[in-house]
Amino acid sequence: MENLQNWIRGIATVLLGVWAALPELTHLLVWLMVADVVLGLAVAVKQRNLSAAAAWTGATKKLGSLLMVAVAALLNSHIQAIIQINLVQAASAFYIVPELTSIMRNAAILEIPIFTQFQPILRYFQSVDADKK
C-alpha cells in the first residue's frame, strides 16, 4: 500500500511540475476544455443524448489538440532561432478558438444567458468557421 502511495505522490508531483511549466495560454486552453466538457455533458443530459461514442470522439479531439500543443513545445526551441514566435502560445491560441465557440454554443443550447461582450466574439468566430467550409 505504501508503494502505491509513493507512486501516486510521484505522479502528482510530475503533473504539478508540468502544469507549472506551461504558459498561461495553455492553462487557459485546458480550463476551457474542462468547461466545454462540463457544458457538453449538461447538453447531452438535457437532450437525453448521452453517448459513450460521442464522449470518446470529443475526448480524442481534445487530447489530439493537447498533443499538437506538445508537438509545438518540442519544436519551439528549434523554430525560435528561425522565426521569433512562441509556438506553444500560438498553438494554444489556435485551439482556444474552437473551445470558445463550443462553450458558447453549449451555453446557448442550455439557455444560459451569454455575456453581452461574448456575442460579437462568437459571431466573429462563427463567421470564420463558416468561411473555412
MILUMSE-882903 format. One record per residue: x, y, z of N, C-alpha, C in turn; residue number from 1; residue in three letters. Coordinates in Angstrom, 3 decimals, padded with zeros to 6 digits. Layout:
# MILUMSE-882903
+----------+----------+----------+----------+----------+----------+----------+----------+----------+-----+-----+
|       nu |       nv |       nw |      cau |      cav |      caw |       cu |       cv |       cw |   k |   r |
+----------+----------+----------+----------+----------+----------+----------+----------+----------+-----+-----+
|        X |        Y |        Z |        X |        Y |        Z |        X |        Y |        Z | NUM | ALA |
...
+----------+----------+----------+----------+----------+----------+----------+----------+----------+-----+-----+
END
This chain:
# MILUMSE-882903
+----------+----------+----------+----------+----------+----------+----------+----------+----------+-----+-----+
|       nu |       nv |       nw |      cau |      cav |      caw |       cu |       cv |       cw |   k |   r |
+----------+----------+----------+----------+----------+----------+----------+----------+----------+-----+-----+
|  000.820 | -001.193 |  000.000 |  000.000 |  000.000 |  000.000 |  000.866 |  001.260 |  000.000 |   1 | MET |
|  001.937 |  001.209 |  000.769 |  002.844 |  002.358 |  000.837 |  003.496 |  002.622 | -000.518 |   2 | GLU |
|  003.805 |  001.549 | -001.232 |  004.392 |  001.675 | -002.563 |  003.436 |  002.403 | -003.514 |   3 | ASN |
|  002.154 |  002.081 | -003.443 |  001.139 |  002.725 | -004.280 |  001.041 |  004.211 | -003.946 |   4 | LEU |
|  001.068 |  004.535 | -002.663 |  001.020 |  005.935 | -002.241 |  002.226 |  006.711 | -002.764 |   5 | GLN |
|  003.389 |  006.103 | -002.751 |  004.591 |  006.754 | -003.284 |  004.458 |  007.002 | -004.783 |   6 | ASN |
|  003.917 |  006.026 | -005.499 |  003.689 |  006.193 | -006.934 |  002.722 |  007.342 | -007.194 |   7 | TRP |
|  001.645 |  007.388 | -006.452 |  000.642 |  008.450 | -006.630 |  001.257 |  009.814 | -006.329 |   8 | ILE |
|  002.031 |  009.896 | -005.240 |  002.716 |  011.157 | -004.911 |  003.686 |  011.564 | -006.012 |   9 | ARG |
|  004.426 |  010.584 | -006.544 |  005.379 |  010.872 | -007.615 |  004.687 |  011.378 | -008.872 |  10 | GLY |
|  003.611 |  010.720 | -009.249 |  002.862 |  011.142 | -010.444 |  002.270 |  012.531 | -010.235 |  11 | ILE |
|  001.707 |  012.779 | -009.047 |  001.131 |  014.088 | -008.741 |  002.205 |  015.178 | -008.796 |  12 | ALA |
|  003.388 |  014.875 | -008.301 |  004.488 |  015.840 | -008.326 |  004.897 |  016.162 | -009.758 |  13 | THR |
|  005.006 |  015.134 | -010.590 |  005.368 |  015.347 | -012.006 |  004.301 |  016.186 | -012.702 |  14 | VAL |
|  003.025 |  015.830 | -012.491 |  001.937 |  016.580 | -013.134 |  001.916 |  018.036 | -012.681 |  15 | LEU |
|  002.144 |  018.265 | -011.401 |  002.185 |  019.630 | -010.884 |  003.361 |  020.400 | -011.494 |  16 | LEU |
|  004.497 |  019.744 | -011.637 |  005.655 |  020.382 | -012.260 |  005.403 |  020.730 | -013.720 |  17 | GLY |
|  004.774 |  019.812 | -014.441 |  004.440 |  020.076 | -015.845 |  003.457 |  021.235 | -015.930 |  18 | VAL |
|  002.422 |  021.214 | -015.078 |  001.422 |  022.285 | -015.088 |  002.083 |  023.640 | -014.826 |  19 | TRP |
|  002.991 |  023.699 | -013.861 |  003.661 |  024.953 | -013.512 |  004.523 |  025.466 | -014.666 |  20 | ALA |
|  005.029 |  024.562 | -015.483 |  005.903 |  024.960 | -016.589 |  005.129 |  025.427 | -017.826 |  21 | ALA |
|  003.829 |  025.160 | -017.863 |  003.037 |  025.525 | -019.038 |  002.781 |  027.022 | -019.086 |  22 | LEU |
|  002.742 |  027.586 | -020.299 |  002.399 |  029.012 | -020.417 |  000.933 |  029.260 | -020.033 |  23 | PRO |
|  000.630 |  030.515 | -019.721 | -000.718 |  030.875 | -019.289 | -001.771 |  030.552 | -020.348 |  24 | GLU |
| -001.457 |  030.737 | -021.612 | -002.440 |  030.424 | -022.655 | -002.768 |  028.933 | -022.689 |  25 | LEU |
| -001.803 |  028.100 | -022.372 | -002.059 |  026.664 | -022.327 | -002.918 |  026.323 | -021.112 |  26 | THR |
| -002.690 |  027.011 | -019.990 | -003.568 |  026.846 | -018.825 | -004.997 |  027.214 | -019.217 |  27 | HIS |
| -005.130 |  028.351 | -019.905 | -006.455 |  028.793 | -020.336 | -007.101 |  027.743 | -021.237 |  28 | LEU |
| -006.343 |  027.199 | -022.175 | -006.873 |  026.167 | -023.072 | -007.397 |  024.972 | -022.271 |  29 | LEU |
| -006.629 |  024.500 | -021.319 | -007.047 |  023.339 | -020.526 | -008.319 |  023.653 | -019.737 |  30 | VAL |
| -008.383 |  024.832 | -019.116 | -009.583 |  025.185 | -018.345 | -010.797 |  025.341 | -019.255 |  31 | TRP |
| -010.589 |  025.888 | -020.458 | -011.703 |  025.990 | -021.404 | -012.168 |  024.604 | -021.843 |  32 | LEU |
| -011.232 |  023.677 | -021.999 | -011.605 |  022.299 | -022.336 | -012.448 |  021.682 | -021.226 |  33 | MET |
| -012.056 |  021.924 | -019.987 | -012.826 |  021.403 | -018.851 | -014.238 |  022.000 | -018.871 |  34 | VAL |
| -014.335 |  023.315 | -019.061 | -015.644 |  023.973 | -019.118 | -016.486 |  023.415 | -020.259 |  35 | ALA |
| -015.868 |  023.180 | -021.413 | -016.589 |  022.647 | -022.565 | -017.101 |  021.233 | -022.298 |  36 | ASP |
| -016.291 |  020.409 | -021.648 | -016.722 |  019.043 | -021.311 | -017.918 |  019.092 | -020.372 |  37 | VAL |
| -017.853 |  019.936 | -019.342 | -018.951 |  020.033 | -018.373 | -020.225 |  020.498 | -019.075 |  38 | VAL |
| -020.123 |  021.551 | -019.889 | -021.305 |  022.042 | -020.599 | -021.800 |  021.025 | -021.622 |  39 | LEU |
| -020.880 |  020.346 | -022.301 | -021.268 |  019.322 | -023.275 | -022.021 |  018.175 | -022.618 |  40 | GLY |
| -021.572 |  017.759 | -021.443 | -022.289 |  016.714 | -020.702 | -023.679 |  017.201 | -020.283 |  41 | LEU |
| -023.764 |  018.462 | -019.859 | -025.058 |  019.022 | -019.468 | -026.016 |  019.055 | -020.660 |  42 | ALA |
| -025.507 |  019.418 | -021.838 | -026.330 |  019.422 | -023.052 | -026.795 |  018.007 | -023.379 |  43 | VAL |
| -025.887 |  017.044 | -023.294 | -026.238 |  015.657 | -023.602 | -027.303 |  015.137 | -022.639 |  44 | ALA |
| -027.188 |  015.484 | -021.371 | -028.191 |  015.062 | -020.389 | -029.528 |  015.742 | -020.689 |  45 | VAL |
| -029.474 |  017.050 | -020.973 | -030.704 |  017.796 | -021.261 | -031.420 |  017.213 | -022.479 |  46 | LYS |
| -030.660 |  016.858 | -023.508 | -031.253 |  016.338 | -024.739 | -031.461 |  014.826 | -024.689 |  47 | GLN |
| -031.141 |  014.233 | -023.544 | -031.238 |  012.774 | -023.366 | -030.500 |  012.052 | -024.500 |  48 | ARG |
| -029.293 |  012.520 | -024.711 | -028.492 |  012.030 | -025.833 | -027.072 |  011.697 | -025.375 |  49 | ASN |
| -026.939 |  011.200 | -024.154 | -025.629 |  010.857 | -023.617 | -025.106 |  009.628 | -024.353 |  50 | LEU |
| -023.934 |  009.773 | -024.945 | -023.388 |  008.704 | -025.778 | -021.906 |  008.512 | -025.485 |  51 | SER |
| -021.530 |  007.280 | -025.209 | -020.115 |  006.978 | -024.966 | -019.294 |  007.248 | -026.224 |  52 | ALA |
| -019.861 |  006.948 | -027.388 | -019.135 |  007.175 | -028.652 | -018.879 |  008.664 | -028.864 |  53 | ALA |
| -019.891 |  009.492 | -028.620 | -019.716 |  010.941 | -028.779 | -018.713 |  011.475 | -027.754 |  54 | ALA |
| -018.786 |  010.976 | -026.519 | -017.840 |  011.401 | -025.486 | -016.418 |  011.006 | -025.867 |  55 | ALA |
| -016.253 |  009.808 | -026.395 | -014.930 |  009.339 | -026.818 | -014.388 |  010.207 | -027.955 |  56 | TRP |
| -015.256 |  010.534 | -028.919 | -014.841 |  011.389 | -030.035 | -014.386 |  012.753 | -029.522 |  57 | THR |
| -015.171 |  013.339 | -028.616 | -014.810 |  014.645 | -028.053 | -013.512 |  014.586 | -027.267 |  58 | GLY |
| -013.354 |  013.557 | -026.454 | -012.127 |  013.414 | -025.658 | -010.918 |  013.208 | -026.560 |  59 | ALA |
| -011.091 |  012.438 | -027.616 | -009.995 |  012.195 | -028.557 | -009.562 |  013.493 | -029.232 |  60 | THR |
| -010.530 |  014.311 | -029.620 | -010.198 |  015.602 | -030.244 | -009.449 |  016.505 | -029.270 |  61 | LYS |
| -009.908 |  016.525 | -028.024 | -009.244 |  017.376 | -027.041 | -007.823 |  016.879 | -026.756 |  62 | LYS |
| -007.658 |  015.572 | -026.619 | -006.315 |  015.023 | -026.416 | -005.437 |  015.274 | -027.631 |  63 | LEU |
| -006.019 |  015.190 | -028.816 | -005.270 |  015.494 | -030.039 | -004.802 |  016.938 | -030.062 |  64 | GLY |
| -005.674 |  017.848 | -029.642 | -005.294 |  019.263 | -029.572 | -004.135 |  019.459 | -028.598 |  65 | SER |
| -004.232 |  018.817 | -027.431 | -003.150 |  018.939 | -026.448 | -001.862 |  018.303 | -026.965 |  66 | LEU |
| -001.983 |  017.228 | -027.715 | -000.808 |  016.599 | -028.315 | -000.145 |  017.547 | -029.321 |  67 | LEU |
| -000.953 |  018.259 | -030.085 | -000.393 |  019.213 | -031.049 |  000.321 |  020.373 | -030.325 |  68 | MET |
| -000.224 |  020.793 | -029.187 |  000.459 |  021.818 | -028.384 |  001.788 |  021.258 | -027.874 |  69 | VAL |
|  001.798 |  019.986 | -027.491 |  003.044 |  019.345 | -027.042 |  004.057 |  019.270 | -028.181 |  70 | ALA |
|  003.591 |  018.974 | -029.388 |  004.490 |  018.958 | -030.561 |  005.071 |  020.355 | -030.770 |  71 | VAL |
|  004.228 |  021.370 | -030.634 |  004.714 |  022.754 | -030.761 |  005.785 |  023.039 | -029.710 |  72 | ALA |
|  005.603 |  022.507 | -028.503 |  006.594 |  022.704 | -027.447 |  007.921 |  022.047 | -027.811 |  73 | ALA |
|  007.841 |  020.870 | -028.429 |  009.073 |  020.180 | -028.843 |  009.807 |  020.964 | -029.929 |  74 | LEU |
|  009.048 |  021.563 | -030.830 |  009.648 |  022.301 | -031.942 |  010.073 |  023.716 | -031.561 |  75 | LEU |
|  009.512 |  024.228 | -030.490 |  009.656 |  025.640 | -030.133 |  011.107 |  026.118 | -030.091 |  76 | ASN |
|  011.979 |  025.419 | -029.409 |  013.360 |  025.890 | -029.267 |  014.097 |  025.879 | -030.607 |  77 | SER |
|  013.731 |  024.967 | -031.488 |  014.377 |  024.897 | -032.798 |  013.870 |  025.979 | -033.745 |  78 | HIS |
|  012.603 |  026.286 | -033.645 |  011.974 |  027.249 | -034.550 |  012.294 |  028.682 | -034.153 |  79 | ILE |
|  012.438 |  028.945 | -032.854 |  012.681 |  030.312 | -032.407 |  013.971 |  030.888 | -032.973 |  80 | GLN |
|  014.899 |  030.045 | -033.353 |  016.125 |  030.537 | -033.979 |  015.839 |  031.065 | -035.386 |  81 | ALA |
|  014.776 |  030.556 | -036.012 |  014.425 |  030.950 | -037.379 |  013.403 |  032.083 | -037.379 |  82 | ILE |
|  012.343 |  031.917 | -036.606 |  011.308 |  032.950 | -036.519 |  011.077 |  033.284 | -035.054 |  83 | ILE |
|  010.768 |  034.513 | -034.788 |  010.585 |  034.980 | -033.412 |  009.128 |  034.787 | -032.981 |  84 | GLN |
|  008.745 |  033.536 | -032.733 |  007.391 |  033.237 | -032.291 |  007.440 |  032.096 | -031.286 |  85 | ILE |
|  006.589 |  032.176 | -030.301 |  006.472 |  031.094 | -029.325 |  005.397 |  030.148 | -029.837 |  86 | ASN |
|  005.809 |  029.016 | -030.369 |  004.866 |  028.071 | -030.969 |  003.868 |  027.508 | -029.967 |  87 | LEU |
|  004.275 |  027.356 | -028.726 |  003.364 |  026.813 | -027.716 |  002.209 |  027.786 | -027.500 |  88 | VAL |
|  002.533 |  029.048 | -027.355 |  001.489 |  030.064 | -027.174 |  000.619 |  030.167 | -028.423 |  89 | GLN |
|  001.232 |  030.123 | -029.595 |  000.471 |  030.214 | -030.845 | -000.464 |  029.014 | -031.004 |  90 | ALA |
|  000.037 |  027.825 | -030.728 | -000.796 |  026.623 | -030.841 | -001.927 |  026.661 | -029.820 |  91 | ALA |
| -001.625 |  027.091 | -028.613 | -002.667 |  027.188 | -027.583 | -003.753 |  028.162 | -028.020 |  92 | SER |
| -003.347 |  029.325 | -028.535 | -004.317 |  030.323 | -029.004 | -005.165 |  029.752 | -030.137 |  93 | ALA |
| -004.547 |  029.005 | -031.029 | -005.265 |  028.404 | -032.152 | -006.350 |  027.457 | -031.660 |  94 | PHE |
| -006.048 |  026.635 | -030.669 | -007.020 |  025.652 | -030.168 | -008.019 |  026.248 | -029.188 |  95 | TYR |
| -007.758 |  027.462 | -028.701 | -008.719 |  028.149 | -027.834 | -009.966 |  028.536 | -028.620 |  96 | ILE |
| -009.801 |  028.895 | -029.887 | -010.918 |  029.363 | -030.712 | -012.062 |  028.341 | -030.785 |  97 | VAL |
| -011.812 |  027.086 | -031.178 | -012.940 |  026.147 | -031.215 | -013.528 |  025.838 | -029.838 |  98 | PRO |
| -012.692 |  025.905 | -028.794 | -013.218 |  025.675 | -027.449 | -014.210 |  026.775 | -027.070 |  99 | GLU |
| -013.847 |  028.025 | -027.348 | -014.748 |  029.140 | -027.058 | -016.046 |  029.013 | -027.847 | 100 | LEU |
| -015.929 |  028.659 | -029.110 | -017.113 |  028.506 | -029.949 | -018.022 |  027.414 | -029.392 | 101 | THR |
| -017.451 |  026.283 | -029.007 | -018.231 |  025.175 | -028.466 | -018.870 |  025.541 | -027.127 | 102 | SER |
| -018.141 |  026.245 | -026.289 | -018.679 |  026.682 | -024.995 | -019.886 |  027.585 | -025.218 | 103 | ILE |
| -019.770 |  028.541 | -026.119 | -020.876 |  029.466 | -026.390 | -022.069 |  028.725 | -026.985 | 104 | MET |
| -021.803 |  027.798 | -027.877 | -022.874 |  027.003 | -028.497 | -023.602 |  026.183 | -027.427 | 105 | ARG |
| -022.842 |  025.525 | -026.558 | -023.446 |  024.728 | -025.487 | -024.235 |  025.608 | -024.520 | 106 | ASN |
| -023.698 |  026.770 | -024.188 | -024.399 |  027.692 | -023.286 | -025.728 |  028.129 | -023.910 | 107 | ALA |
| -025.726 |  028.393 | -025.208 | -026.957 |  028.796 | -025.883 | -027.988 |  027.670 | -025.853 | 108 | ALA |
| -027.550 |  026.432 | -026.073 | -028.462 |  025.281 | -026.039 | -029.056 |  025.125 | -024.640 | 109 | ILE |
| -028.248 |  025.386 | -023.626 | -028.716 |  025.269 | -022.238 | -029.495 |  026.504 | -021.783 | 110 | LEU |
| -029.649 |  027.459 | -022.691 | -030.367 |  028.709 | -022.421 | -029.719 |  029.508 | -021.292 | 111 | GLU |
| -028.405 |  029.416 | -021.230 | -027.638 |  030.227 | -020.286 | -027.426 |  031.575 | -020.953 | 112 | ILE |
| -027.778 |  032.658 | -020.276 | -027.550 |  033.965 | -020.902 | -026.062 |  034.152 | -021.202 | 113 | PRO |
| -025.773 |  034.583 | -022.410 | -024.383 |  034.784 | -022.821 | -024.012 |  036.238 | -022.555 | 114 | ILE |
| -022.921 |  036.431 | -021.857 | -022.398 |  037.751 | -021.543 | -022.386 |  038.584 | -022.827 | 115 | PHE |
| -022.963 |  039.751 | -022.789 | -023.150 |  040.583 | -023.982 | -021.860 |  040.755 | -024.785 | 116 | THR |
| -020.742 |  040.939 | -024.111 | -019.479 |  041.151 | -024.807 | -019.002 |  039.896 | -025.525 | 117 | GLN |
| -019.516 |  038.713 | -025.144 | -019.132 |  037.478 | -025.831 | -019.852 |  037.311 | -027.166 | 118 | PHE |
| -021.015 |  037.910 | -027.322 | -021.819 |  037.691 | -028.517 | -021.100 |  038.097 | -029.810 | 119 | GLN |
| -020.478 |  039.287 | -029.878 | -019.758 |  039.603 | -031.121 | -018.546 |  038.687 | -031.356 | 120 | PRO |
| -017.931 |  038.245 | -030.272 | -016.795 |  037.324 | -030.413 | -017.283 |  036.008 | -030.998 | 121 | ILE |
| -018.407 |  035.506 | -030.483 | -018.980 |  034.266 | -031.002 | -019.371 |  034.422 | -032.468 | 122 | LEU |
| -020.029 |  035.534 | -032.810 | -020.418 |  035.761 | -034.215 | -019.189 |  035.813 | -035.119 | 123 | ARG |
| -018.123 |  036.467 | -034.632 | -016.896 |  036.547 | -035.423 | -016.334 |  035.157 | -035.690 | 124 | TYR |
| -016.207 |  034.359 | -034.646 | -015.628 |  033.030 | -034.815 | -016.532 |  032.114 | -035.624 | 125 | PHE |
| -017.858 |  032.301 | -035.498 | -018.778 |  031.521 | -036.322 | -018.597 |  031.877 | -037.800 | 126 | GLN |
| -018.369 |  033.167 | -038.086 | -018.170 |  033.563 | -039.483 | -016.839 |  033.026 | -039.996 | 127 | SER |
| -015.825 |  032.975 | -039.158 | -014.541 |  032.407 | -039.556 | -014.708 |  030.921 | -039.830 | 128 | VAL |
| -015.457 |  030.196 | -038.966 | -015.732 |  028.778 | -039.177 | -016.484 |  028.561 | -040.487 | 129 | ASP |
| -017.460 |  029.428 | -040.767 | -018.260 |  029.298 | -041.989 | -017.390 |  029.520 | -043.218 | 130 | ALA |
| -016.435 |  030.439 | -043.132 | -015.529 |  030.717 | -044.271 | -014.641 |  029.523 | -044.574 | 131 | ASP |
| -014.312 |  028.725 | -043.545 | -013.443 |  027.555 | -043.747 | -014.158 |  026.444 | -044.507 | 132 | LYS |
| -015.489 |  026.405 | -044.409 | -016.257 |  025.304 | -045.005 | -016.577 |  025.526 | -046.439 | 133 | LYS |
+----------+----------+----------+----------+----------+----------+----------+----------+----------+-----+-----+
END
